[in-house]
Amino acid sequence: MKSITIKGSERESVGKKATKALRNAGKVPCVIYGGDKPLHFSADEKSFKNLVYTPNAYTAVIDLGAGGKFDAVLQDIQFHPVTDAIVHVDFYQLFEDKPVTMKIPVQLVGNSPGVRSGGRLDFRIRRLTIKALPGKLPDFFNVDISKLKIGGNISVGSLLSDDFTIMHPASNIIVQVKASRTSGKGGADDDDEEEGDEAAPAAEATEAAAE
């Protein structure tokens, strides 16, 4: 998986006064969890632009200069309720031998003949939550819809791999082509219950407990 570097500085004080001063200076207080102890640092708010405001999934390299570099994944982010400015970020440190859980974007590839025939594309799951070792995390999932006809679907089971565990039932539908009025096939299935795009309980990035 591709990574984005965040350059920051270790924090000597984590009190409210120091935190307020950082935010007033355009910096974001952050914490890296997962190591021997939490590591507090700060970074410029603009440093998070490519990590936060994107449909893609990235890991992060936290560069603290003389304090060292840490491979991590975004765990939680807090925004100001009025301005939407980033006010706090939590990261989880990555280790080569410890699985983490992440949401990976799904990309549709090709053109569906069912859609060309007047069917309606129903893209149900746009991100798949998976558990994998850091070195096995994919950048995205490509789902080929070039053979998807009206009434056809592609499920989670088609993407199973030994490299990772998908935290959704294999039967969950990722994408399907439903009949529409213009397709001449009727639209009775339009009332089918929609699948959510959330997995069975899984954090954004957590160490696999008791692994």
C-alpha positions as CSV (number, residue, x, y, z in Angstrom):
1,M,0.0,0.0,0.0
2,K,1.2,3.5,-0.8
3,S,2.1,5.8,2.1
4,I,2.1,9.5,2.8
5,T,4.7,11.2,4.9
6,I,3.6,13.4,7.8
7,K,6.4,15.6,9.2
8,G,5.9,16.5,12.8
9,S,7.6,17.3,16.1
10,E,7.4,15.5,19.4
11,R,5.3,17.3,22.1
12,E,7.0,18.1,25.4
13,S,3.7,19.1,27.0
14,V,0.2,17.7,26.4
15,G,-1.7,20.0,28.7
16,K,-4.7,22.0,27.6
17,K,-2.8,25.3,27.4
18,A,-0.1,23.8,25.2
19,T,-2.7,22.1,23.0
20,K,-4.6,25.3,22.5
21,A,-1.4,27.1,21.6
22,L,-0.6,24.4,19.0
23,R,-4.0,24.8,17.4
24,N,-3.7,28.6,17.3
25,A,-0.5,28.1,15.4
26,G,-2.2,26.0,12.8
27,K,-0.8,22.7,14.1
28,V,-2.7,19.5,15.0
29,P,-2.0,17.5,18.2
30,C,-1.6,13.8,17.4
31,V,-0.9,10.5,19.2
32,I,0.6,7.3,17.9
33,Y,-0.7,4.2,19.7
34,G,0.3,0.6,19.5
35,G,3.9,0.9,20.7
36,D,5.3,0.5,24.2
37,K,3.6,3.8,25.1
38,P,1.6,6.5,23.4
39,L,3.7,8.9,21.4
40,H,2.5,12.5,21.3
41,F,3.5,14.9,18.5
42,S,2.1,17.7,16.4
43,A,2.1,18.5,12.7
44,D,0.9,21.3,10.4
45,E,-2.8,20.9,9.5
46,K,-2.1,21.1,5.8
47,S,0.1,18.0,6.1
48,F,-3.0,15.9,6.5
49,K,-4.7,17.1,3.3
50,N,-3.7,14.1,1.1
51,L,-4.2,11.6,3.8
52,V,-7.7,12.7,5.0
53,Y,-9.4,14.3,2.0
54,T,-9.2,11.5,-0.5
55,P,-11.2,8.5,-1.5
56,N,-8.0,6.4,-1.5
57,A,-6.5,4.4,1.4
58,Y,-3.0,5.2,2.5
59,T,-0.7,4.3,5.4
60,A,1.4,7.0,6.9
61,V,5.1,7.6,7.7
62,I,5.3,9.8,10.7
63,D,8.6,11.6,10.5
64,L,9.6,13.2,13.7
65,G,13.2,14.1,12.7
66,A,15.6,13.1,15.4
67,G,12.7,11.4,17.2
68,G,12.5,8.8,14.5
69,K,10.1,7.6,11.8
70,F,7.1,5.4,12.5
71,D,4.9,3.5,10.0
72,A,1.3,4.0,11.1
73,V,-2.3,4.0,9.9
74,L,-5.0,6.6,10.6
75,Q,-7.2,5.4,13.5
76,D,-9.4,8.3,14.4
77,I,-9.8,12.0,13.5
78,Q,-11.7,14.8,15.2
79,F,-13.0,17.9,13.4
80,H,-14.1,21.2,14.9
81,P,-17.9,21.2,15.0
82,V,-18.2,24.7,13.4
83,T,-15.1,25.2,11.1
84,D,-14.5,21.5,10.2
85,A,-10.8,22.2,11.0
86,I,-8.8,19.1,12.1
87,V,-8.4,19.3,15.9
88,H,-6.9,15.9,16.8
89,V,-5.6,12.8,15.0
90,D,-4.9,9.3,16.4
91,F,-2.6,6.9,14.6
92,Y,-1.9,3.3,15.2
93,Q,1.7,2.1,14.7
94,L,2.3,-0.7,12.2
95,F,4.5,-3.7,12.7
96,E,5.4,-6.1,10.0
97,D,4.2,-9.2,12.0
98,K,1.0,-7.7,13.4
99,P,-2.3,-7.6,11.3
100,V,-4.3,-4.4,11.2
101,T,-7.8,-3.7,10.0
102,M,-8.5,-1.1,7.3
103,K,-11.2,0.0,4.9
104,I,-10.1,-0.4,1.3
105,P,-11.9,1.3,-1.6
106,V,-13.6,-0.7,-4.3
107,Q,-13.1,0.5,-7.9
108,L,-15.4,-0.7,-10.8
109,V,-13.6,-1.6,-14.0
110,G,-15.2,-2.0,-17.4
111,N,-18.7,-1.3,-18.8
112,S,-21.7,-3.5,-17.9
113,P,-23.7,-4.9,-20.8
114,G,-26.7,-4.9,-18.5
115,V,-26.4,-1.1,-18.0
116,R,-26.1,-0.6,-21.7
117,S,-29.3,-2.6,-22.1
118,G,-31.1,-0.2,-19.8
119,G,-30.4,-1.8,-16.4
120,R,-29.6,0.2,-13.3
121,L,-26.2,-0.3,-11.6
122,D,-26.4,-0.7,-7.9
123,F,-23.0,-0.1,-6.3
124,R,-23.6,-1.3,-2.7
125,I,-20.2,-1.7,-1.1
126,R,-17.7,1.0,-1.9
127,R,-15.2,0.1,0.8
128,L,-14.3,-3.3,2.1
129,T,-13.0,-3.7,5.6
130,I,-10.1,-6.2,5.7
131,K,-7.6,-7.6,8.1
132,A,-4.0,-8.1,6.9
133,L,-0.4,-7.8,7.6
134,P,0.8,-4.3,6.6
135,G,2.8,-5.7,3.7
136,K,-0.3,-7.4,2.3
137,L,-2.6,-4.4,2.4
138,P,-3.9,-3.6,-1.1
139,D,-4.3,0.0,-2.4
140,F,-7.8,-0.9,-3.7
141,F,-10.0,-3.7,-5.1
142,N,-10.7,-3.8,-8.8
143,V,-14.1,-5.3,-9.5
144,D,-14.7,-6.1,-13.2
145,I,-18.3,-5.5,-14.3
146,S,-17.7,-6.0,-18.1
147,K,-19.7,-9.2,-18.0
148,L,-22.4,-8.1,-15.6
149,K,-25.9,-8.5,-17.2
150,I,-29.3,-7.5,-15.9
151,G,-30.0,-9.5,-12.8
152,G,-26.3,-10.4,-12.3
153,N,-24.2,-9.5,-9.3
154,I,-20.7,-9.7,-7.9
155,S,-20.3,-10.7,-4.3
156,V,-17.6,-10.4,-1.6
157,G,-16.7,-14.1,-2.2
158,S,-15.2,-13.3,-5.6
159,L,-12.4,-11.3,-3.9
160,L,-11.3,-13.8,-1.2
161,S,-7.6,-14.2,-0.9
162,D,-5.0,-15.9,1.3
163,D,-3.3,-12.5,1.7
164,F,-6.0,-11.0,3.8
165,T,-9.3,-11.6,5.6
166,I,-12.4,-9.7,4.3
167,M,-14.5,-8.8,7.3
168,H,-17.8,-9.1,5.4
169,P,-19.9,-12.3,4.7
170,A,-18.9,-13.8,1.4
171,S,-22.5,-13.6,0.2
172,N,-22.7,-9.8,0.6
173,I,-23.3,-8.2,-2.8
174,I,-20.8,-5.6,-3.9
175,V,-22.4,-4.5,-7.1
176,Q,-25.4,-5.7,-9.2
177,V,-27.4,-4.6,-12.2
178,K,-31.1,-4.3,-11.5
179,A,-33.9,-4.2,-14.1
180,S,-35.4,-0.7,-14.6
181,R,-38.6,0.5,-16.4
182,T,-36.6,1.4,-19.5
183,S,-35.0,-2.1,-19.6
184,G,-38.3,-3.8,-20.2
185,K,-37.6,-6.4,-17.5
186,G,-39.7,-4.8,-14.8
187,G,-38.5,-3.3,-11.5
188,A,-39.9,-5.8,-8.9
189,D,-36.5,-6.3,-7.4
190,D,-35.9,-2.6,-6.7
191,D,-37.4,-3.1,-3.3
192,D,-34.8,-5.7,-2.3
193,E,-33.2,-4.8,1.0
194,E,-29.9,-2.9,0.5
195,E,-26.7,-4.2,1.9
196,G,-24.7,-1.7,4.0
197,D,-21.1,-0.9,3.3
198,E,-20.1,-1.5,6.9
199,A,-18.4,-4.7,8.1
200,A,-19.1,-6.8,11.1
201,P,-17.6,-5.0,14.1
202,A,-14.1,-3.9,13.1
203,A,-12.2,-0.8,14.1
204,E,-10.6,1.4,11.4
205,A,-7.1,0.3,12.5
206,T,-6.6,-2.0,15.4
207,E,-4.1,-4.5,16.5
208,A,-5.5,-8.0,16.1
209,A,-6.2,-8.9,19.7
210,A,-4.6,-12.1,21.0
211,E,-2.9,-12.7,17.6
